[in-house]
């Protein structure tokens, strides 16, 4: 599943793209791009499933929490 809506945070935008796995769980894949609209360079991308969640909402929640922490620790 491709998610095109970006969530702005401190001059960056987080683009979640949770992917449903064969197991039925959702992998927390996402991209962090610079710029509030996400038009800038890719700052971080997770395309390989490292964390899986039972629901789409749980995956989105994890993505936004992780991305917020990452942006806080890696200011532009």
DSSP file (Angstrom, degrees, kcal/mol; ACC not computed):
  #  RESIDUE AA STRUCTURE BP1 BP2  ACC     N-H-->O    O-->H-N    N-H-->O    O-->H-N    TCO  KAPPA ALPHA  PHI   PSI    X-CA   Y-CA   Z-CA
    1    1 A X              0   0    0      0, 0.0     2,-0.5     0, 0.0     0, 0.0   0.000 360.0 360.0 360.0 130.1    0.0    0.0    0.0
    2    2 A X        -     0   0    0     17,-0.0     2,-0.6    15,-0.0    15,-0.1  -0.868 360.0-159.5-101.8 128.4    1.4    3.4   -1.0
    3    3 A X        +     0   0    0     -2,-0.5     0, 0.0    13,-0.3     0, 0.0  -0.934  11.6 179.5-107.3 122.1    0.6    6.3    1.3
    4    4 A X        +     0   0    0     -2,-0.6     2,-0.4     2,-0.1    -1,-0.1   0.624  50.9 100.1 -98.7 -14.6    0.9    9.7   -0.4
    5    5 A X        -     0   0    0     11,-0.1    11,-0.5     1,-0.0     2,-0.3  -0.579  61.0-152.2 -76.0 127.3   -0.1   11.9    2.5
    6    6 A X        -     0   0    0     -2,-0.4     2,-0.6     9,-0.2     9,-0.2  -0.747   6.4-143.0 -98.3 148.7    2.8   13.4    4.3
    7    7 A X  E     -A   14   0A   0      7,-2.5     7,-2.3    -2,-0.3     2,-0.1  -0.941  22.1-137.7-109.6 110.8    2.8   14.4    8.0
    8    8 A X  E     +A   13   0A   0     -2,-0.6     2,-0.3     5,-0.2     5,-0.3  -0.409  29.2 167.4 -71.6 143.2    4.8   17.6    8.5
    9    9 A X  E >   -A   12   0A   0      3,-2.6     3,-1.3    -2,-0.1    -2,-0.0  -0.828  64.2 -26.6-158.2 116.1    7.1   17.8   11.5
   10   10 A X  T 3  S-     0   0    0      1,-0.3     3,-0.1    -2,-0.3    25,-0.1   0.872 127.4 -40.8  48.1  51.2    9.8   20.4   12.3
   11   11 A X  T 3  S+     0   0    0      1,-0.3    24,-2.6    23,-0.1    -1,-0.3   0.603 126.1  88.2  78.5  11.1   10.5   21.3    8.6
   12   12 A X  E <   -AB   9  34A   0     -3,-1.3    -3,-2.6    22,-0.3     2,-0.4  -0.787  65.2-137.2-128.0 172.7   10.3   17.7    7.4
   13   13 A X  E     -AB   8  33A   0     20,-2.6    20,-2.7    -5,-0.3     2,-0.5  -0.999   8.1-147.9-136.7 135.9    7.6   15.5    6.2
   14   14 A X  E     -AB   7  32A   0     -7,-2.3    -7,-2.5    -2,-0.4     2,-0.6  -0.889   8.6-165.3-103.7 127.3    7.0   11.8    7.1
   15   15 A X  E     - B   0  31A   0     16,-3.3    16,-1.5    -2,-0.5    -9,-0.2  -0.867   9.5-157.7-115.4  95.8    5.4    9.6    4.4
   16   16 A X  E     + B   0  30A   0     -2,-0.6   -13,-0.3   -11,-0.5    14,-0.3  -0.442  16.9 174.6 -70.3 144.2    4.2    6.3    5.9
   17   17 A X        -     0   0    0     12,-3.0    12,-0.2   -15,-0.1    13,-0.1  -0.405  11.3-170.4-145.5  65.0    3.8    3.4    3.5
   18   18 A X        -     0   0    0     10,-0.1     2,-0.5    38,-0.1    10,-0.2  -0.330  11.7-149.8 -59.0 135.9    2.8    0.4    5.7
   19   19 A X  E     -D   27   0B   0      8,-1.6     8,-3.1   -17,-0.0     2,-0.4  -0.934  10.7-127.7-115.2 128.8    2.9   -2.8    3.6
   20   20 A X  E     -D   26   0B   0     -2,-0.5     6,-0.2     6,-0.2     2,-0.1  -0.602  30.2-149.2 -74.8 126.9    0.7   -5.8    4.3
   21   21 A X    >   -     0   0    0      4,-3.5     3,-2.1    -2,-0.4    -1,-0.0  -0.406  28.6-102.3 -91.8 168.2    2.9   -8.9    4.6
   22   22 A X  T 3  S+     0   0    0      1,-0.3    -1,-0.1     2,-0.1    -2,-0.0   0.789 122.3  62.9 -59.1 -27.3    2.0  -12.5    3.7
   23   23 A X  T 3  S-     0   0    0      2,-0.1    -1,-0.3     1,-0.1     3,-0.1   0.600 118.5-112.7 -73.7 -10.6    1.6  -13.1    7.4
   24   24 A X  S <  S+     0   0    0     -3,-2.1     2,-0.1     1,-0.4    -2,-0.1   0.338  81.8 116.8  92.6  -6.5   -1.3  -10.6    7.4
   25   25 A X        -     0   0    0     -5,-0.1    -4,-3.5    30,-0.0     2,-0.5  -0.471  66.6-113.9 -90.8 167.0    0.7   -8.1    9.5
   26   26 A X  E     -DE  20  53B   0     27,-3.4    27,-2.4    -6,-0.2     2,-0.3  -0.882  18.9-142.3-106.7 129.2    1.8   -4.7    8.5
   27   27 A X  E     -DE  19  52B   0     -8,-3.1    -8,-1.6    -2,-0.5     2,-1.6  -0.705  20.7-123.8 -87.4 139.5    5.4   -3.7    8.0
   28   28 A X        +     0   0    0     23,-2.0     2,-0.3    -2,-0.3    22,-0.2  -0.603  46.6 160.5 -87.0  80.7    6.4   -0.2    9.1
   29   29 A X        +     0   0    0     -2,-1.6   -12,-3.0   -12,-0.2     2,-0.3  -0.801   9.6 143.5-100.4 144.7    7.9    1.2    5.9
   30   30 A X  E     -BC  16  46A   0     16,-1.7    16,-3.1    -2,-0.3     2,-0.4  -0.985  36.6-131.5-168.5 169.5    8.2    5.0    5.5
   31   31 A X  E     -BC  15  45A   0    -16,-1.5   -16,-3.3    -2,-0.3     2,-0.5  -0.995   8.2-153.2-134.4 140.5   10.3    7.9    4.2
   32   32 A X  E     -BC  14  44A   0     12,-3.3    11,-3.2    -2,-0.4    12,-1.6  -0.975  21.0-177.1-111.8 124.0   11.3   11.1    5.8
   33   33 A X  E     -BC  13  42A   0    -20,-2.7   -20,-2.6    -2,-0.5     9,-0.2  -0.894  27.7-110.2-119.3 150.1   11.9   14.0    3.4
   34   34 A X  E    S+B   12   0A   0      7,-2.6     6,-2.3    -2,-0.3   -22,-0.3  -0.431  80.5  52.3 -75.1 154.9   13.1   17.5    4.0
   35   35 A X  S >  S-     0   0    0    -24,-2.6     3,-1.6     3,-0.2    -2,-0.2   0.307  89.6 -99.2  91.7 138.3   10.6   20.4    3.6
   36   36 A X  T 3  S+     0   0    0      1,-0.3   -24,-0.1     2,-0.1    -1,-0.1   0.805 127.8  43.5 -59.2 -29.5    7.2   20.7    5.2
   37   37 A X  T 3  S-     0   0    0    -26,-0.1    -1,-0.3   -24,-0.1    -2,-0.1   0.435 114.8-117.0 -95.2  -0.1    5.6   19.5    1.9
   38   38 A X  S <  S+     0   0    0     -3,-1.6    -3,-0.2    -5,-0.2    -4,-0.2   0.669  76.5 129.3  76.4  17.0    8.2   16.7    1.5
   39   39 A X        +     0   0    0     -6,-0.1    -4,-0.2     3,-0.0     3,-0.1   0.597  53.6  79.3 -80.5 -10.1    9.6   18.3   -1.7
   40   40 A X  S    S-     0   0    0     -6,-2.3    -5,-0.1     1,-0.2     3,-0.1   0.057  93.6 -52.5 -85.5-163.5   13.2   18.1   -0.5
   41   41 A X        -     0   0    0     -8,-0.1    -7,-2.6     1,-0.1     2,-0.5  -0.244  58.8 -97.5 -71.8 157.0   15.7   15.4   -0.3
   42   42 A X  E     +C   33   0A   0     -9,-0.2    -9,-0.3     1,-0.2     3,-0.1  -0.641  37.9 178.8 -73.7 125.2   15.2   12.0    1.3
   43   43 A X  E     +     0   0A   0    -11,-3.2     2,-0.3    -2,-0.5   -10,-0.2   0.734  69.1   1.4 -98.3 -29.6   16.6   12.2    4.8
   44   44 A X  E     -C   32   0A   0    -12,-1.6   -12,-3.3     2,-0.0    -1,-0.4  -0.963  62.0-174.6-158.5 139.1   15.7    8.6    5.9
   45   45 A X  E     -C   31   0A   0     -2,-0.3     2,-0.6   -14,-0.2   -14,-0.2  -0.990   8.6-170.1-141.0 132.2   14.0    5.7    4.2
   46   46 A X  E     +C   30   0A   0    -16,-3.1   -16,-1.7    -2,-0.4     4,-0.1  -0.935  23.3 152.3-120.2 106.3   12.9    2.4    5.6
   47   47 A X        +     0   0    0     -2,-0.6     2,-0.4   -18,-0.2    -1,-0.1   0.618  53.4  76.5-108.1 -18.9   11.8    0.1    2.8
   48   48 A X  S    S-     0   0    0    -20,-0.1     2,-0.4     1,-0.0   -20,-0.1  -0.797  90.7-111.1 -94.5 134.0   12.6   -3.3    4.4
   49   49 A X        +     0   0    0     -2,-0.4     3,-0.1     1,-0.2   -20,-0.1  -0.485  50.6 153.5 -67.3 118.7   10.2   -4.6    7.0
   50   50 A X        +     0   0    0     -2,-0.4     2,-0.4     1,-0.3    -1,-0.2   0.612  67.7  37.1-114.3 -25.7   11.9   -4.6   10.4
   51   51 A X        -     0   0    0    -23,-0.1   -23,-2.0     2,-0.0     2,-0.4  -0.993  68.9-162.6-128.8 136.4    8.8   -4.2   12.6
   52   52 A X  E     -E   27   0B   0     -2,-0.4     2,-0.3   -25,-0.2   -25,-0.2  -0.939   5.4-168.1-121.3 144.3    5.5   -5.8   12.0
   53   53 A X  E     -E   26   0B   0    -27,-2.4   -27,-3.4    -2,-0.4     6,-0.1  -0.922  29.3-125.9-131.7 153.5    2.1   -4.8   13.5
   54   54 A X  S    S+     0   0    0     -2,-0.3     2,-0.3   -29,-0.2    -1,-0.1   0.831  92.4  33.7 -67.6 -33.4   -1.3   -6.4   13.7
   55   55 A X  S  > S-     0   0    0      1,-0.1     4,-1.8   -29,-0.1   -29,-0.1  -0.867  75.2-122.8-126.9 158.7   -3.1   -3.4   12.3
   56   56 A X  H  > S+     0   0    0     -2,-0.3     4,-2.4     1,-0.2     5,-0.2   0.904 114.1  54.0 -59.6 -44.0   -2.5   -0.6    9.8
   57   57 A X  H  > S+     0   0    0      1,-0.2     4,-2.5     2,-0.2    -1,-0.2   0.875 105.9  51.9 -62.3 -38.9   -3.2    2.0   12.5
   58   58 A X  H  > S+     0   0    0      2,-0.2     4,-2.3     1,-0.2    -1,-0.2   0.895 110.0  49.8 -64.5 -38.9   -0.6    0.4   14.8
   59   59 A X  H  X S+     0   0    0     -4,-1.8     4,-2.6     2,-0.2    -2,-0.2   0.924 111.4  48.1 -65.2 -44.3    2.0    0.6   12.0
   60   60 A X  H  X S+     0   0    0     -4,-2.4     4,-2.6     2,-0.2     5,-0.2   0.919 110.8  51.8 -61.8 -43.9    1.2    4.3   11.4
   61   61 A X  H  X S+     0   0    0     -4,-2.5     4,-2.1     1,-0.2    -2,-0.2   0.925 111.7  46.2 -59.5 -46.4    1.4    5.1   15.1
   62   62 A X  H  X S+     0   0    0     -4,-2.3     4,-3.1     2,-0.2     5,-0.3   0.927 111.7  52.2 -61.4 -45.7    4.9    3.4   15.3
   63   63 A X  H  X S+     0   0    0     -4,-2.6     4,-3.0     1,-0.2     5,-0.2   0.932 111.6  45.0 -58.0 -48.8    6.1    5.2   12.1
   64   64 A X  H  X S+     0   0    0     -4,-2.6     4,-2.1     2,-0.2    -1,-0.2   0.881 115.0  48.3 -66.2 -37.8    5.1    8.6   13.4
   65   65 A X  H  X S+     0   0    0     -4,-2.1     4,-2.0    -5,-0.2    -2,-0.2   0.949 115.6  43.5 -65.9 -49.2    6.6    8.0   16.8
   66   66 A X  H  X S+     0   0    0     -4,-3.1     4,-2.7     1,-0.2    -2,-0.2   0.933 114.7  49.6 -61.2 -47.2    9.9    6.7   15.4
   67   67 A X  H  X S+     0   0    0     -4,-3.0     4,-2.8    -5,-0.3     5,-0.2   0.892 109.1  52.0 -63.1 -40.5   10.1    9.4   12.8
   68   68 A X  H  X S+     0   0    0     -4,-2.1     4,-2.2    -5,-0.2    -1,-0.2   0.926 112.3  45.8 -61.1 -44.8    9.5   12.2   15.4
   69   69 A X  H  X S+     0   0    0     -4,-2.0     4,-2.0     2,-0.2    -2,-0.2   0.915 113.0  50.4 -63.0 -43.2   12.2   10.8   17.6
   70   70 A X  H  X S+     0   0    0     -4,-2.7     4,-1.4     1,-0.2    -2,-0.2   0.924 111.2  47.8 -62.8 -44.9   14.6   10.5   14.6
   71   71 A X  H  < S+     0   0    0     -4,-2.8     3,-0.3     1,-0.2    -1,-0.2   0.907 110.6  52.2 -63.0 -41.8   14.0   14.0   13.4
   72   72 A X  H  < S+     0   0    0     -4,-2.2     3,-0.4     1,-0.2    -1,-0.2   0.880 114.7  42.2 -60.4 -37.9   14.5   15.3   17.0
   73   73 A X  H  < S+     0   0    0     -4,-2.0    -1,-0.2     1,-0.2    -2,-0.2   0.637 121.3  41.4 -84.8 -15.2   17.8   13.5   17.2
   74   74 A X  S  < S-     0   0    0     -4,-1.4    -1,-0.2    -3,-0.3    -2,-0.1  -0.530  78.1-173.9-131.7  65.5   18.9   14.4   13.6
   75   75 A X              0   0    0     -3,-0.4    -3,-0.1     1,-0.2   -65,-0.0  -0.254 360.0 360.0 -63.2 150.0   18.0   18.1   13.0
   76   76 A X              0   0    0     -5,-0.1    -1,-0.2     0, 0.0   -65,-0.0   0.483 360.0 360.0 -71.5 360.0   18.5   19.4    9.5
